[in-house]
């Protein structure tokens, strides 16, 4: 029992180290624990490298140590290479008899004829190995690396040792996934910091400092690149301009004073130009030189400064190269595929931040033109009724006009004004109270206060995009005959559209109030440069007691319970009523939640008797969009069938990230889980994470789906209204979703949205089936 407890304690140490220690220290601990678990003499942890053709060392521990470059293995080479190639554990009791080990020894022996170090490695290390276990470290179907242990004796391991190491490899994979999530979270923070400032030097310094945190031991240098540089300029001129560096010493920072080599006739150009030329040719532009000192094409300056490894990649903004990122290392650095993916992902917001700091970007550059240019595909089937344009058709016309203006707008101020004018027009079309559009206008002014808060991101433009995306989805459903929220009655459609507009355009309206306790303490410093901090402890209870707010809480509670009454007994309804009110009041008074505040604000606009129903429905949707499952599970979870527009709002709010600092939408999507709504990660690997949300229209839907294939086509056509509808999202978490192009399409019963990055690769797919 003591041994088992020790094993558990060691595994816990590994998980803690994954979140706290640098990669080299974490890797060493992994190998040490692996050796202890099976009593091995030596251990190695290798990672898949940036070419995906080799395994490179992460840690080397034990009696027989070698230089890091001697631990590199081609995929398929030697025993560990076979573990990687086959993605299967290799259990070898006598390595000297293993055919792949023999081939590798022969290779090293030939190298030893010319190099004393390799000869010693052959004679003192390879010749003395007896047994080995090599276990692939897998995340789903993706290979992260290989953990291997060996012993000097033959037959040193038992079959149970193989099971122990395989189980430990699974723990390592989980630790690496957790570590990756932590790195990505840190990456998001760095992105938000650099996007929140506009002075170019400050942006560049934030970038350089952030990269040095991400890639330990690196000395980052960032250079601007003028793609329109006149190639007929003087010999001593250069299209590169130094921006920023980050290093442990002044000598390291001085590396930035040596600009990348460039020549008008392409002779004598450096790795930076090589990366640029490869990008233009459509090739992999991630350039690495592992041993600069032995590189015949390397920079004499880099060799003089004793740089061992260098890496560079172009910074590309919408197909234009705005700069080059260089990373230098004083010790040899083996790049892993993980580091390559993270750096290439990070290069996208870096290019955007540099572009934003050098000029006012257009709407298309900031947001992407896909969303607003897809409107024609979703023109309402019924555009004119009784010789008059339907409300849906009028909204479509207004959105078409707004889209044209946005395409020609530049800078956030102009974009925001264009959206504000468009929303005011839509308010008139929908015959909404003047106060409604006034509050939206005031939000744009008040939101400026919040931009100085760390990590705050835009909500004014975001609310318009949420409306736009939801409008396309609704018309996608209606045009394709999807049954939910479908009606041939244009009056009912008009009511749904009115509810959706009120819901989406107002859902984040209360953010300045929710965050008052964060911006008020900063106000003296920001406004008057007074270095003081005001402690705030507001009493929010007057909001609940003011006017008709208490009655509005009752009205929204009744509306929340209404869909449940047909399937829930009275006692349970009573319990849910108490729980809902408690949750609502706590959200308002303790959390100052913008959903709760916004819902009460909506109901204070002086609605007409005819529009009060729309207002109450929209207010509940706004309240529920920030709705989380209660810990005591007394309220339940958000169901599409019960609260369709609240579900649609939460869905659009989570996946609409155009032009905003990246966040992980999956946390928000968890709000949608309920007994009739399934949420789960279908696939986790280094490249993609697929998320599925599915909602059932009725309880017996599952049986209908199971029987669907048995029906003939005639019956299928009559029962399509009863089939299951899924919302499926597949998002590449390792590419920041800056949208260059959105593609909308699908068959009569399948609605798809695809987003592409500047390389034309699809990174986000949304399907509604």
C-alpha positions, 0 to 999 in steps of 0.5 A: 500500500505504501508503494501505491501511495508513493506512486500517487504522490509522485503523479500529483507532483508531476501535475503540480509541476506542469502548472508551475515549472518551466518545461525543462524542469517539468520534463526532468521531474517526469523522467525521474518519476518514470525511473522510480516507478520501474527502477530504471537506470536511465530515462528520456522524454522526447517531443515531436519536433516542429517538422513532425519528422523527428523526436527531440529531447525534453529531458535526459536523466540517468547513469548514461548521459549524452549530449542533447543532439545525440538524443534526437531520433527520426520518427521510426528510428531506433526503439523510441522512433518505432514507438512514435511511428506505431503509436504503440509501446515498445517492450524490449528485454534485450535491445542488442537483439532489436533490429531497429536498435542495430540499424541505429547503432550502425549509423552511429558507428559510421558517424563515430569514424569522423567524430570522437563524441559519436564514437564515445556515445556508441562505445560507452552508451549504446553498447551498455544498454540492456532493456528498454520500454518506450511509451508514446505520450498521446492526447487522443489520437495525437502524438505529443512525444515518447517517454522511454526508460532503459536498464543496463541489464537485459530482462530488467523489466516485467510486463507489469512495468509496461502497464505502469509506464503506460498509465503514467504516460496517460497522466503526462498527457493530461498534465501537458493538456492542462499546461497547454491550457495555462499557456493559452490563457497566458497568451490571451492575457498578453494579447489583450495587453498589447491590443489595449495600447496604441503606441507602436513602441509600447505594443512591440515591447509588450509583444517581445516581453510576452514571447520571452515568457512563452519560450524560455531562454529566447531573446526575441527581436521584432522588426517592421518590414516595408513590403513596398520598399523600393528595390532600387534604393541604395545598397546600405538601405534596408526594408527592415526597421527595428522595433523592440527586443527583450533579453536578460542583459543589455548585450542580448537586447543589442542583438536588435540593433543588427537588422536582418540581412537584405540585398537588392539582388537577393545575394547575401540575404538572411533568414528573415528574407528566406521566411518572407520569400517562403511565405510568398511562395505558399511554403512553410515560413517557420525557419529554424537554424538549430546550430548557427555556429555550423551554418554556412549561410548563417549571419557572421554577427550571430556567430560572433555574438555566440548565438546557437539557435535562431528562429524567424517567421513573418508577421502577416496581416491580411496577406501583407507582411508587416514585420518579422519576428526573430528568436535567438538562443544562446544554448541549442534549442530544439523547437517542438511542434507545440512551440511552432503552433503557439508561435504561429498562432501568436504571430496573427494578433502580433501582426494585427496589433502592429497594424493597428498601431501604425494606421487606422484599419478598415472594417474589413481589416479589423473584422473580416468581410465575410459576415456582412457580405453574406446577407444576399444568401439569406434574403427572406423567402417572403419579401413582399406581402399584400404589395408591401415589403414585409418587416423582415424584408425592411430589416434586410434592406436596412442591414444591406445599407449598413453593410455597404457603409461598413465596408467603406468605413475606417477606424473604430470611431467611424465603424461605431458611428456607422453601427449607431446610425444603423441601429437607430434606423432599425429602432424606427423600423421596429417602432421601438421607444425613443428611449431604447435607441438613446440608451444604446447611444449612451452605452457607446459613450459610457463604455469608453470609461471601461477601455482603461480596465485591464482585459476589457474588450468591446461590447458596442460593436459586439452587440450589433454582430450578435444581432446580425449573426442571429438574424442570419440564423433565423432566416436560415431556419425559415428559408430552409423550413427548419421547424423550430421558431418557424411560421408561415405567418409573417406577423409571428415572424415579425414578433420574433424578429422584434424580440430578437432585436431587442434581446441582442442589441441590449444584452450587454447594455449594463456593463458600465454599471456592473463594472462601476466598482472597478472603474470608480477607484481608478477615476481620480488617477485616470481623470486628474492623475491623482495617485489615490484609490477610492474604496467602493462598497455600493449598496445596490438594493435601491435598484431592486426597490425603485419603481416597478422593479420588484413587480418586474422580478415577479413578471420575469419569474412567472415567464421563466416558470411558464414553459415548465408548468406543463411537465413539472408538478406544483411542488417542484414549480414552487421550489424553482420559483423560490430558487429563481428569485433567490438567484435573480436577486443575488445576481443583482445585489451581490454580483451586480450582473449586467444580465440582471441589470440589463433586464430591469433596464429594458422594462423601464423604457415606457413600452406600449401595451402591444409591445410589453409582451416583446419587452418581457420576453426580451428582458428574460432572454437578457437575464438568462444569457448570463445564466449559469447552472446553480450549484444546488441544481434547484433551477436547472439548466437553459433548454432550447425548447423552453427559451429558444431566443435566450439559447440563441443569444447565448450561442451567438454571444459565445461564438461571435468573436470577430475583431475582439481579443480572443477568449475561450468560447467553450466556457460560455457554451457550457451555459447551454447544457440541460437534459435535452441539450448535450455538450461535449468535447468530441475530439481533442488533439494538438490541432482541433477541438470540436464542440457539439451542442445538440438540442431535441425538439421533443422527448421522443426525438431520440427514437425518431432519429434511431428509426429515421434510416428505416423510413422510406423517402415518402415518410421521411418527407412527412416527418421532417419536422420531428427530426433532431436538429443539431448545432455543431461547432468545430473551432481550431483553438490554436488559430486566433479567430480573426475572420477573413472570410465567412462562407454560408451555405448548406442543403435544405435541411443543413445550415453551415457557416465556415470561417477562414484565416488569411491562409485560406484555412478553415478554422471554424465551422458551425452547422445547424442540421 
